[in-house]
């Protein structure tokens, strides 16, 4: 059995808290349209939504958000599945309320993340993959667990969930 020092245990706790803070800051920055803050949360080679690099990722988020009104992203739970010296992975379960095309849309999302610690000691997203359990207009939320096509973005054809 390998002995883990108190310093290593404290570092692990600090790393987990820093990653959790990154996730919450991401949600706040998306909701507040704070694109400069979002750029600083991704590594130079980060991947998300088919984009590579902080600027293209944030540009894509900004483009998507331009069609939205108010949003509220709330991380519900998170687990770190791998934590090494400067790399980590985790899963974040999130609920989001979105104003899209004059309708309130409720979502349940899982983010499958990879994180990297930079030379400045800060944790950033290296990769984010979103999977939706549902995305439904609020008046259809009763079908979130029983419906077949639970991804129903306003103006788009219904489709099956990712999860």
C-alpha positions as CSV (number, residue, x, y, z in Angstrom):
1,X,0.0,0.0,0.0
2,X,1.3,3.4,-1.0
3,X,1.4,6.0,1.7
4,X,0.0,9.4,0.8
5,X,1.4,12.4,2.6
6,X,-0.7,15.0,4.3
7,X,0.6,17.6,1.8
8,X,-0.5,15.4,-1.1
9,X,-4.0,14.9,0.5
10,X,-4.3,18.7,1.0
11,X,-3.2,19.3,-2.6
12,X,-5.9,16.9,-3.9
13,X,-8.6,18.7,-1.9
14,X,-7.4,22.1,-3.2
15,X,-7.4,20.8,-6.7
16,X,-10.9,19.4,-6.5
17,X,-12.2,22.7,-5.0
18,X,-10.4,24.7,-7.7
19,X,-12.0,22.5,-10.5
20,X,-15.4,22.8,-8.8
21,X,-14.9,26.6,-8.7
22,X,-14.0,26.6,-12.5
23,X,-17.3,24.8,-13.2
24,X,-19.4,27.3,-11.3
25,X,-17.5,30.3,-12.8
26,X,-18.2,28.8,-16.3
27,X,-22.0,28.7,-15.5
28,X,-22.0,32.3,-14.2
29,X,-19.9,33.6,-17.1
30,X,-22.2,31.9,-19.7
31,X,-25.3,33.4,-18.0
32,X,-23.7,36.8,-17.7
33,X,-22.3,36.8,-21.3
34,X,-18.9,37.4,-19.9
35,X,-16.9,36.2,-22.9
36,X,-13.5,37.5,-21.7
37,X,-13.8,35.5,-18.5
38,X,-14.8,32.4,-20.5
39,X,-11.8,32.7,-22.8
40,X,-9.5,32.4,-19.7
41,X,-11.2,29.2,-18.6
42,X,-10.1,27.1,-21.6
43,X,-6.6,25.9,-22.6
44,X,-5.2,27.0,-25.9
45,X,-5.9,23.6,-27.5
46,X,-9.3,22.9,-25.7
47,X,-12.1,21.2,-27.5
48,X,-15.8,21.8,-27.2
49,X,-18.8,21.6,-29.6
50,X,-16.5,20.8,-32.6
51,X,-14.3,23.7,-32.0
52,X,-10.6,23.7,-31.0
53,X,-9.0,26.6,-29.0
54,X,-10.4,29.1,-26.5
55,X,-11.2,31.8,-29.1
56,X,-13.2,29.5,-31.5
57,X,-15.0,27.8,-28.5
58,X,-16.0,31.1,-27.0
59,X,-17.0,32.4,-30.4
60,X,-19.3,29.5,-30.8
61,X,-20.8,30.0,-27.4
62,X,-21.3,33.7,-28.2
63,X,-23.0,32.8,-31.5
64,X,-25.4,30.3,-29.8
65,X,-26.1,32.7,-27.0
66,X,-27.0,35.5,-29.4
67,X,-30.3,33.8,-30.0
68,X,-31.1,33.4,-26.3
69,X,-32.6,35.6,-23.7
70,X,-31.9,35.1,-20.1
71,X,-30.4,31.8,-19.0
72,X,-29.7,30.1,-15.6
73,X,-27.1,27.3,-15.6
74,X,-26.9,25.5,-12.3
75,X,-24.4,22.7,-11.6
76,X,-26.3,20.2,-9.5
77,X,-23.5,17.6,-8.8
78,X,-20.0,16.9,-9.8
79,X,-17.5,14.0,-9.5
80,X,-13.8,14.0,-10.3
81,X,-13.2,10.6,-12.1
82,X,-9.4,11.1,-12.5
83,X,-7.0,13.5,-10.7
84,X,-3.3,13.5,-11.5
85,X,-0.6,16.1,-11.0
86,X,-1.8,18.6,-13.8
87,X,-4.6,16.7,-15.4
88,X,-8.1,15.6,-14.3
89,X,-11.4,14.4,-15.6
90,X,-14.9,14.7,-14.3
91,X,-18.6,14.6,-14.9
92,X,-20.8,17.6,-14.1
93,X,-24.6,17.2,-13.9
94,X,-26.3,20.5,-14.7
95,X,-29.8,21.9,-15.0
96,X,-30.3,24.9,-17.2
97,X,-33.3,27.2,-17.8
98,X,-33.1,29.0,-21.2
99,X,-35.1,31.7,-22.9
100,X,-35.1,30.7,-26.5
101,X,-37.4,32.3,-29.2
102,X,-39.7,33.6,-26.5
103,X,-40.1,30.3,-24.8
104,X,-38.8,28.9,-21.5
105,X,-36.8,25.7,-22.1
106,X,-35.7,23.4,-19.3
107,X,-32.7,21.1,-19.8
108,X,-30.8,18.4,-18.0
109,X,-27.2,18.2,-19.2
110,X,-24.1,16.2,-18.4
111,X,-20.7,17.7,-19.1
112,X,-17.9,15.2,-19.6
113,X,-14.8,17.2,-18.9
114,X,-11.0,17.1,-19.0
115,X,-9.1,19.7,-17.1
116,X,-5.5,20.8,-17.2
117,X,-3.5,22.9,-14.7
118,X,-1.5,25.6,-16.5
119,X,1.9,26.9,-15.7
120,X,0.2,29.7,-13.7
121,X,-1.3,27.0,-11.4
122,X,-4.9,27.6,-12.6
123,X,-7.1,24.7,-13.7
124,X,-8.8,25.2,-17.1
125,X,-11.0,23.1,-19.4
126,X,-9.1,21.0,-21.9
127,X,-12.3,19.4,-23.3
128,X,-16.0,19.6,-22.7
129,X,-18.6,17.2,-24.1
130,X,-22.3,18.0,-23.5
131,X,-24.9,15.3,-23.4
132,X,-28.5,16.1,-22.9
133,X,-31.1,14.1,-21.0
134,X,-33.8,16.5,-22.2
135,X,-34.3,20.0,-23.5
136,X,-38.0,20.8,-23.4
137,X,-40.3,23.8,-23.4
138,X,-41.4,24.3,-19.8
139,X,-45.0,23.3,-20.7
140,X,-43.8,19.9,-22.0
141,X,-41.5,19.2,-19.0
142,X,-43.9,16.4,-17.8
143,X,-42.6,14.3,-20.7
144,X,-38.9,14.7,-19.7
145,X,-38.7,11.1,-18.2
146,X,-41.3,9.3,-20.4
147,X,-41.1,10.9,-23.8
148,X,-39.1,9.3,-26.7
149,X,-37.9,12.5,-28.4
150,X,-37.0,14.7,-25.4
151,X,-34.8,17.1,-27.2
152,X,-37.2,19.8,-28.5
153,X,-35.5,23.0,-29.3
154,X,-37.9,25.8,-30.4
155,X,-38.1,25.8,-34.2
156,X,-36.3,22.4,-34.6
157,X,-37.6,18.9,-35.2
158,X,-37.8,16.8,-32.0
159,X,-35.0,14.2,-31.5
160,X,-34.0,11.5,-29.1
161,X,-31.9,12.4,-26.0
162,X,-28.1,11.8,-25.9
163,X,-28.5,9.9,-22.6
